Structure formats: structure tokens, C-alpha cells
Amino acid sequence: MRLYVVGGAVRDRLLGLPPSDRDWVAVGATPEQMLAAGYRPVGRDFPVFLHPVTREEVALARTERKSGRGYHGFVFHAAPDVTLEDDLRRRDLTINAMAEDQRGAVIDPFGGRRDLAARVLRHVSPAFAEDPVRLLRLARFAARFHDFAVAPETMSLLRRLVDDGEVDALVPERVWQELARGLMEARPRRMFEVLRECGALARLLPEVDRLWGVPQRPEHHPEVDTGEHLMLVLDQCARLQAPLAVRWACVAHDLGKGLTPPAQWPRHIGHEAQSARLARDIATRLKLPADCRELADVVAREHGHVHASAGFGPAALLRLLERCDALRRPERFASVLLACECDARGRAGLDGRDYPQRRRLEQALAAALAVDAGAVAAEAAATGVAGPALGAAVHAARARAIEGALAADEAATGPEASP
């Protein structure tokens, strides 16, 4: 039995990146030999074992054969006669199809080192087109290694996966898993650009794909195109190190603009409600986690009001806070504000501008939260107030607190510092 490190750990070491989890392959072994050596089986679809000392996963070298549609349509073969090259040949990209022996020597039968140097994402073999997950993985790698280009012949295989309907067979959970990982990479826009170029975006996220070619008002959006605006917003998400829920909310915030009739361009009146509806549709279809689903809904509905809040008085600010459920969920409201800041900065030439709405709304929320609602209600009840009027008394007290906080801030900083 011979052990090799394979895949991403070899790639990242050659790129000088921090070490990642190591994947091991055992060549020339049987499951019985692995068990006799103290390895513990953990694999369900093919033989994978835990090393008896390091607890790292070790898979038997294997080949695979297409047996049906989609991600699960494969039959695996693991046996002592499967060579290391056989195992590497079934992998997706040349840069992931390298191995390292226990002396540190690199085995590279498919030119992975060459493609690392040339900054190219290239498939290992035509079998790449048999697994639609590989399309998503490649798009995700494009977002991570954003200075790498997709080889033309590999792009042709991506288009074949789309044209053959293989992408349609992807299970929703796996689609979201790969999209989520790509959104958190260094340049998430690259994932969407690759998906769009091969035609997969129109199949997986048609609500996003139709944003390209839709104009917006140039006085607000110098980049004009709604799809390009989304890419600029994602650039800001990466720049501000936004968490996943914020990045997804940014993807979904303008979806309704793709449904505006061309006769109404470049205005998109009422797109917020449409965006929220489409975001809910995607969340249901791809089975999104609750935090992503809920934040996208709030941001889609309210981002226009958050942008306009620079001109709101205390009562309007409080109503906005209440619609966003900020009083009960201030941590989520912080994410709403971060998504709106990414949206405001994600415009051509405006990426470095200030976003005073964020600070003003944070002040308003802090003032509203400082009100002792129980004490206000008790005081009102003592004067005979009852029922809904008690809630109105608390609301009025919060509005007064916001007014006082804003006035104090303006007195301290000067009116020219106020939005």
C-alpha cells in the first residue's frame, strides 16, 4: 500500500497558500488490508477510512463510470489494480489532479503545474462533462483564483453540460452549497460571470441572469446596467468582508428590476416588492437557510427606504426600524445596513463614498432601544390609558428619544455633518 496527498493541498502548497486540509489516497490496498492496519471505515458511496493515528481521511484509489443523470449517477470501482494516475484522471481540473508522495515529490500526469503557472482552469478529461457539480465547482474556483482564465475547450464542455440538461438534474441543496461557497470567495463576481458565460446562470438563477441588459437611471447608477451593478455590489461585499447572509441579500436586492417592462425603463417603480417575492421563490427552490432567506426579504423590501432615510424625521425613522424588526433583532438590522452600504457603494466611480445613513440609523436604533417600554406603559396605564393606546404611548416615547438623540448629535457635530 502506498499513500499520497492529492488535490487541493498539493495545489495550494505550489501556489504558496496557507496549508489546507489534506486528502489522502491509498494505492494498492483492499478494504480488508485497511481494516487490518487499524483504519476505520467512514465512506458510504465508496471506500473511505480514518487514519488510526492522525484521523485524516484516506480513500482507496478508484475510478468512476457514468451510469445515470446528475450528481449521483456514477458507479465507482476501487481495487488494488487502480493506479494513482487512474485516480487522478477522474478529477475535475488539472490543478486539482496532482499528488505528492511521502517524500514530498509531486506527481503531475496532466499538466497541473503548467496550468498553475499559466493561470488556467482546465479540465482533466472529457469525463468532466459527465458531472454537473463540476460546473459549479469550476465557477467557484474562478471566484477564488480570480486571475485564472477558463480554458476555451473547458468552457465548451461547460456549455455542453447546460445544453444536455445535466445542470437541470442538480439537487437544490448542492446548488446552494456551491453558490454559498463561491459567494464567500475573494471575487464572487467571477462565479456569476462564468455561470453566465456558459449559460448555466439562466438555468439555475434565471431571476439573476435577466438583470443584464436592464438599464437604470444614470444619475443614480453611472454603470447603468443592472447586472453590472450587481457585480459591483458583490465587489463591495468582498471588500467589506460581509458574511454570507449579507452577500446573498445583495444578490437578491434588485431582482424585481428584471421584470420591469422595457417601456418603463430606466425607472423601476415598485421593484422592491417584486424583488422580495423573487427572493422568496429562490429561497424555497434552493432550500436556503433561514438567515439568508429572512435577510434577503428585508433588504429587498427596504433598501430604498434605507437609502432615503437621510431625509427622514424621527417618526419616519422609527417606522422604518419597526418594519425591519430592528427593535427585536438589532444584530440582523446591522446586517441590513451593511447590505445597503454595499449597494450604495456598488456603483461605478462611487465605491469609496461615505454612507451616512448607516450611522444615523444606528443612532436612531440605539435611542429607541434605550427607552424603557415597560416603564412608559406603566406610567401611561396609571393615567387610565389602556389597550392599543399603551403601544402608541411607547411608540411616541421612542420617537421623542430618536428626536433628542439626533438633535444632540447635530449640536455636537454641527449641521454640516448631518445627512
C-alpha positions as CSV (number, residue, x, y, z in Angstrom):
1,M,0.0,0.0,0.0
2,R,1.3,3.5,-1.0
3,L,-0.2,6.7,0.4
4,Y,-0.3,10.0,-1.4
5,V,-1.6,13.5,-0.6
6,V,-3.9,14.6,-3.5
7,G,-5.9,17.6,-4.7
8,G,-6.2,21.0,-3.1
9,A,-3.4,20.6,-0.5
10,V,-0.8,20.0,-3.3
11,R,-2.2,22.8,-5.4
12,D,-2.2,25.3,-2.6
13,R,1.4,24.4,-1.5
14,L,2.6,25.0,-5.0
15,L,0.8,28.4,-5.0
16,G,2.4,29.3,-1.7
17,L,-1.0,29.5,0.0
18,P,-1.6,28.5,3.7
19,P,-1.9,24.8,4.1
20,S,-5.4,23.3,3.8
21,D,-6.9,20.0,4.9
22,R,-5.0,17.1,3.3
23,D,-6.9,14.5,1.2
24,W,-5.1,11.1,1.0
25,V,-5.4,8.3,-1.5
26,A,-4.2,4.7,-0.8
27,V,-3.0,2.8,-3.9
28,G,-2.7,-0.9,-4.0
29,A,-4.8,-1.7,-0.9
30,T,-8.1,-3.5,-0.3
31,P,-10.7,-2.6,2.3
32,E,-9.6,-5.7,4.3
33,Q,-6.0,-4.6,4.4
34,M,-7.1,-1.1,5.6
35,L,-9.1,-2.6,8.4
36,A,-6.3,-4.9,9.4
37,A,-4.0,-1.9,9.6
38,G,-6.3,-0.2,12.1
39,Y,-8.2,2.2,9.7
40,R,-11.8,2.8,10.5
41,P,-14.4,2.9,7.6
42,V,-16.5,6.0,7.2
43,G,-17.4,6.2,3.5
44,R,-20.9,5.4,2.2
45,D,-20.6,5.6,-1.6
46,F,-17.0,4.4,-1.9
47,P,-14.3,3.1,0.5
48,V,-13.0,5.9,2.8
49,F,-11.2,5.3,6.0
50,L,-9.9,7.3,9.0
51,H,-6.2,7.0,9.7
52,P,-5.7,5.2,13.0
53,V,-3.4,8.0,14.4
54,T,-4.0,11.3,12.6
55,R,-7.7,10.7,12.0
56,E,-7.3,12.1,8.5
57,E,-9.5,10.6,5.7
58,V,-7.9,8.2,3.4
59,A,-9.8,7.0,0.2
60,L,-8.9,3.9,-1.8
61,A,-7.8,4.8,-5.3
62,R,-10.8,4.5,-7.6
63,T,-12.3,5.0,-11.0
64,E,-15.8,6.1,-11.8
65,R,-18.2,5.3,-14.6
66,K,-21.3,7.3,-15.7
67,S,-24.5,5.3,-15.0
68,G,-27.3,7.9,-14.9
69,R,-28.1,11.6,-14.9
70,G,-27.0,14.1,-12.3
71,Y,-24.5,14.2,-9.5
72,H,-25.3,10.7,-8.1
73,G,-25.3,8.9,-11.5
74,F,-22.0,7.2,-11.1
75,V,-20.6,3.7,-10.4
76,F,-17.3,3.6,-8.5
77,H,-14.6,0.9,-8.8
78,A,-11.9,0.6,-6.1
79,A,-9.4,-2.2,-6.3
80,P,-5.7,-2.8,-5.8
81,D,-5.0,-2.6,-9.5
82,V,-6.3,1.0,-9.8
83,T,-3.3,3.2,-10.3
84,L,-2.6,6.7,-8.9
85,E,-2.9,8.1,-12.5
86,D,-6.3,6.3,-12.9
87,D,-7.5,8.0,-9.7
88,L,-6.2,11.4,-10.7
89,R,-7.7,11.1,-14.2
90,R,-11.3,11.2,-12.7
91,R,-10.7,14.6,-11.0
92,D,-12.1,17.8,-12.4
93,L,-9.3,20.2,-13.1
94,T,-5.6,19.7,-13.8
95,I,-4.6,21.9,-10.9
96,N,-6.6,19.6,-8.6
97,A,-5.2,16.4,-10.3
98,M,-1.7,16.4,-8.7
99,A,-0.4,14.2,-5.9
100,E,2.5,14.2,-3.5
101,D,4.3,11.2,-2.2
102,Q,5.5,10.8,1.4
103,R,8.9,12.1,0.4
104,G,7.4,15.4,-1.0
105,A,7.8,14.6,-4.7
106,V,5.0,15.9,-6.9
107,I,3.3,13.6,-9.4
108,D,1.6,15.6,-12.1
109,P,0.5,13.4,-15.1
110,F,-2.0,16.0,-16.5
111,G,-0.1,19.3,-16.5
112,G,-1.4,20.9,-13.4
113,R,1.9,22.7,-12.7
114,R,1.8,24.1,-16.2
115,D,-1.7,25.4,-15.7
116,L,-0.9,26.9,-12.3
117,A,1.9,28.9,-13.9
118,A,-0.3,29.9,-16.9
119,R,-3.2,30.8,-14.5
120,V,-5.6,28.5,-16.4
121,L,-8.6,26.4,-15.2
122,R,-8.6,23.4,-17.5
123,H,-10.5,20.1,-17.3
124,V,-8.5,16.8,-16.9
125,S,-10.5,14.7,-19.4
126,P,-13.8,14.7,-21.4
127,A,-15.4,12.9,-18.4
128,F,-15.6,16.4,-16.8
129,A,-18.8,16.8,-18.7
130,E,-20.4,13.8,-17.0
131,D,-20.8,15.5,-13.6
132,P,-22.8,18.8,-13.4
133,V,-21.4,19.6,-10.0
134,R,-18.0,20.2,-11.7
135,L,-19.5,23.2,-13.5
136,L,-20.4,24.8,-10.1
137,R,-17.0,23.9,-8.6
138,L,-15.2,25.4,-11.5
139,A,-17.2,28.6,-11.2
140,R,-16.4,28.7,-7.5
141,F,-12.7,28.2,-8.2
142,A,-12.9,31.1,-10.6
143,A,-14.1,33.2,-7.8
144,R,-11.2,32.0,-5.6
145,F,-8.5,32.2,-8.2
146,H,-9.9,35.2,-9.9
147,D,-6.8,35.9,-12.0
148,F,-7.2,32.4,-13.7
149,A,-8.9,32.1,-17.0
150,V,-11.2,29.3,-18.1
151,A,-9.6,27.3,-21.0
152,P,-11.7,27.7,-24.1
153,E,-12.1,23.9,-24.5
154,T,-13.3,23.7,-20.9
155,M,-15.8,26.4,-21.5
156,S,-17.1,24.4,-24.4
157,L,-17.6,21.4,-22.0
158,L,-19.5,23.7,-19.6
159,R,-21.9,24.7,-22.3
160,R,-22.4,21.0,-23.2
161,L,-23.4,20.3,-19.6
162,V,-26.0,23.1,-19.9
163,D,-27.2,22.1,-23.4
164,D,-27.5,18.4,-22.4
165,G,-29.7,19.3,-19.5
166,E,-27.3,17.9,-16.9
167,V,-27.4,21.2,-14.9
168,D,-31.1,20.7,-14.6
169,A,-30.5,17.4,-12.7
170,L,-28.6,19.1,-9.9
171,V,-30.2,18.8,-6.5
172,P,-31.1,22.2,-4.9
173,E,-29.0,21.6,-1.7
174,R,-25.9,21.1,-3.8
175,V,-26.5,24.1,-5.9
176,W,-26.8,26.3,-2.8
177,Q,-23.8,24.7,-1.2
178,E,-21.6,25.6,-4.1
179,L,-23.1,29.1,-4.6
180,A,-22.7,29.8,-0.9
181,R,-19.0,28.8,-1.0
182,G,-18.4,30.9,-4.2
183,L,-20.1,33.9,-2.7
184,M,-17.6,33.8,0.2
185,E,-14.5,33.7,-2.1
186,A,-12.2,36.7,-2.8
187,R,-14.0,37.7,-6.0
188,P,-17.6,36.4,-6.0
189,R,-18.5,38.2,-9.2
190,R,-16.3,35.8,-11.2
191,M,-18.5,32.9,-10.2
192,F,-21.5,34.6,-11.8
193,E,-19.6,35.7,-14.8
194,V,-18.5,32.1,-15.6
195,L,-22.0,30.7,-14.9
196,R,-23.5,33.4,-17.2
197,E,-20.9,32.8,-20.0
198,C,-21.7,29.1,-20.2
199,G,-25.5,29.6,-19.9
200,A,-25.8,27.9,-16.5
201,L,-26.9,31.1,-14.7
202,A,-30.1,31.2,-16.9
203,R,-31.0,27.7,-15.8
204,L,-30.0,27.9,-12.1
205,L,-30.9,31.5,-11.3
206,P,-32.9,33.0,-14.2
207,E,-34.0,35.8,-11.8
208,V,-30.4,37.0,-11.6
209,D,-29.5,36.2,-15.2
210,R,-32.1,38.6,-16.7
211,L,-30.7,41.6,-14.9
212,W,-28.1,42.1,-17.6
213,G,-29.2,44.5,-20.3
214,V,-31.7,46.2,-18.0
215,P,-30.8,49.9,-17.7
216,Q,-31.1,52.1,-14.5
217,R,-31.2,55.8,-14.0
218,P,-27.7,57.1,-14.8
219,E,-27.9,59.8,-12.2
220,H,-28.1,57.1,-9.5
221,H,-26.2,54.3,-11.4
222,P,-23.3,55.6,-13.5
223,E,-22.7,51.9,-14.6
224,V,-26.4,51.9,-15.9
225,D,-26.6,48.1,-16.4
226,T,-28.4,46.4,-13.5
227,G,-26.3,43.2,-13.9
228,E,-23.1,45.2,-13.8
229,H,-24.4,47.0,-10.7
230,L,-24.9,43.6,-9.0
231,M,-21.3,42.7,-9.8
232,L,-20.0,46.0,-8.3
233,V,-22.1,45.4,-5.2
234,L,-20.5,41.9,-4.8
235,D,-17.1,43.5,-5.1
236,Q,-18.1,45.7,-2.2
237,C,-19.3,42.7,-0.2
238,A,-15.8,41.2,-0.6
239,R,-14.1,44.4,0.2
240,L,-16.1,44.9,3.4
241,Q,-15.8,41.2,4.3
242,A,-19.6,40.8,4.5
243,P,-20.9,37.5,5.9
244,L,-22.8,35.1,3.7
245,A,-26.4,36.3,4.5
246,V,-25.4,39.8,3.6
247,R,-23.8,38.7,0.3
248,W,-26.9,36.7,-0.6
249,A,-29.2,39.7,0.3
250,C,-27.1,41.8,-2.1
251,V,-27.6,39.3,-4.9
252,A,-31.4,39.4,-4.4
253,H,-32.0,43.1,-3.6
254,D,-32.7,44.2,-7.2
255,L,-34.2,41.1,-8.7
256,G,-37.5,42.9,-9.5
257,K,-35.8,45.2,-11.9
258,G,-35.6,42.2,-14.3
259,L,-39.4,42.2,-14.5
260,T,-39.9,45.9,-15.3
261,P,-41.4,46.3,-18.7
262,P,-39.0,48.0,-21.1
263,A,-41.5,50.8,-21.7
264,Q,-40.8,51.9,-18.1
265,W,-37.0,51.8,-18.3
266,P,-34.9,53.2,-16.7
267,R,-37.3,53.7,-13.8
268,H,-38.2,50.7,-11.8
269,I,-41.1,51.8,-9.6
270,G,-42.3,49.1,-7.2
271,H,-39.3,46.8,-7.9
272,E,-38.8,46.3,-4.2
273,A,-41.9,44.2,-3.7
274,Q,-41.1,42.2,-6.8
275,S,-37.6,41.6,-5.6
276,A,-38.8,40.3,-2.3
277,R,-41.2,37.9,-4.0
278,L,-38.5,36.6,-6.3
279,A,-36.1,36.2,-3.4
280,R,-38.6,34.1,-1.6
281,D,-39.1,32.0,-4.7
282,I,-35.4,31.2,-4.9
283,A,-35.2,30.6,-1.2
284,T,-37.9,27.9,-1.5
285,R,-36.5,26.4,-4.6
286,L,-32.9,26.1,-3.4
287,K,-33.9,25.5,0.3
288,L,-31.9,28.4,1.6
289,P,-31.1,28.6,5.4
290,A,-33.4,30.9,7.4
291,D,-30.9,33.7,8.0
292,C,-30.2,34.1,4.2
293,R,-33.9,33.9,3.4
294,E,-35.0,36.4,6.0
295,L,-32.3,39.0,5.5
296,A,-32.8,39.0,1.7
297,D,-36.5,39.6,2.2
298,V,-35.9,42.7,4.5
299,V,-33.2,44.1,2.3
300,A,-35.2,43.7,-0.9
301,R,-38.2,45.4,0.6
302,E,-36.5,48.2,2.5
303,H,-33.2,49.1,0.8
304,G,-34.7,52.1,-1.0
305,H,-36.1,53.4,2.2
306,V,-32.8,52.9,4.0
307,H,-31.0,54.9,1.2
308,A,-33.7,57.7,1.5
309,S,-33.6,57.8,5.3
310,A,-31.1,60.6,5.3
311,G,-34.1,62.9,4.9
312,F,-36.4,61.1,7.3
313,G,-37.7,62.7,10.5
314,P,-37.9,60.8,13.8
315,A,-41.3,59.3,13.2
316,A,-40.4,58.0,9.7
317,L,-37.1,56.6,11.1
318,L,-39.0,54.7,13.8
319,R,-41.4,53.3,11.3
320,L,-38.5,52.1,9.2
321,L,-36.9,50.4,12.2
322,E,-40.2,48.7,13.1
323,R,-40.7,47.4,9.5
324,C,-37.2,45.9,9.7
325,D,-37.9,44.4,13.1
326,A,-34.8,46.2,14.3
327,L,-36.0,46.7,17.9
328,R,-36.3,42.9,18.4
329,R,-33.4,41.9,16.1
330,P,-30.8,44.7,16.2
331,E,-28.0,42.3,15.1
332,R,-29.9,41.4,12.0
333,F,-30.5,45.2,11.4
334,A,-26.8,45.7,11.4
335,S,-26.6,43.2,8.5
336,V,-29.4,45.1,6.7
337,L,-27.3,48.3,7.0
338,L,-24.2,46.6,5.8
339,A,-26.0,45.2,2.7
340,C,-27.4,48.6,2.0
341,E,-23.9,50.2,2.2
342,C,-22.6,47.6,-0.2
343,D,-25.5,48.5,-2.6
344,A,-24.8,52.2,-2.3
345,R,-21.1,51.8,-2.9
346,G,-21.5,49.3,-5.7
347,R,-21.8,51.9,-8.4
348,A,-19.2,53.0,-11.0
349,G,-16.9,55.6,-9.5
350,L,-18.7,55.7,-6.2
351,D,-17.1,52.8,-4.4
352,G,-15.3,55.0,-1.8
353,R,-18.1,57.3,-0.9
354,D,-19.4,57.7,2.6
355,Y,-22.7,56.2,3.7
356,P,-24.1,58.4,6.5
357,Q,-27.4,56.6,6.5
358,R,-25.8,53.8,8.4
359,R,-24.6,55.9,11.3
360,R,-27.8,57.9,11.5
361,L,-30.0,54.7,11.7
362,E,-27.6,53.2,14.2
363,Q,-28.1,56.3,16.4
364,A,-31.9,56.1,16.0
365,L,-32.0,52.5,16.9
366,A,-29.8,53.0,20.0
367,A,-32.1,55.8,21.2
368,A,-35.2,53.7,20.6
369,L,-33.8,50.7,22.4
370,A,-32.8,52.9,25.4
371,V,-36.5,53.6,26.1
372,D,-37.8,51.5,29.0
373,A,-41.0,50.3,27.3
374,G,-42.3,48.7,30.4
375,A,-41.9,51.9,32.5
376,V,-43.6,54.0,29.8
377,A,-46.5,51.6,29.5
378,A,-46.9,51.5,33.3
379,E,-46.9,55.3,33.6
380,A,-49.5,55.6,30.8
381,A,-51.7,52.9,32.4
382,A,-51.6,54.8,35.6
383,T,-53.3,57.7,33.9
384,G,-56.1,55.5,32.5
385,V,-54.5,54.6,29.1
386,A,-55.3,51.0,28.0
387,G,-55.3,48.7,25.0
388,P,-53.7,49.8,21.8
389,A,-53.1,53.3,23.3
390,L,-50.4,51.8,25.5
391,G,-48.5,50.7,22.4
392,A,-49.0,54.2,20.9
393,A,-47.5,55.7,24.1
394,V,-44.4,53.6,23.8
395,H,-44.1,54.4,20.1
396,A,-44.3,58.1,20.9
397,A,-41.7,57.8,23.6
398,R,-39.3,56.1,21.2
399,A,-39.9,58.8,18.5
400,R,-39.1,61.5,21.1
401,A,-35.9,59.6,22.1
402,I,-34.8,59.5,18.5
403,E,-35.5,63.2,18.0
404,G,-33.5,64.0,21.1
405,A,-30.6,61.8,20.0
406,L,-30.4,63.3,16.5
407,A,-30.6,66.9,17.9
408,A,-27.8,66.2,20.4
409,D,-25.7,64.8,17.6
410,E,-26.3,67.8,15.4
411,A,-25.4,70.1,18.2
412,A,-22.2,68.2,18.9
413,T,-21.0,67.8,15.3
414,G,-22.7,70.8,13.5
415,P,-25.5,70.7,11.0
416,E,-23.0,70.3,8.1
417,A,-22.2,66.8,9.4
418,S,-25.8,65.7,9.4
419,P,-27.1,63.9,6.3
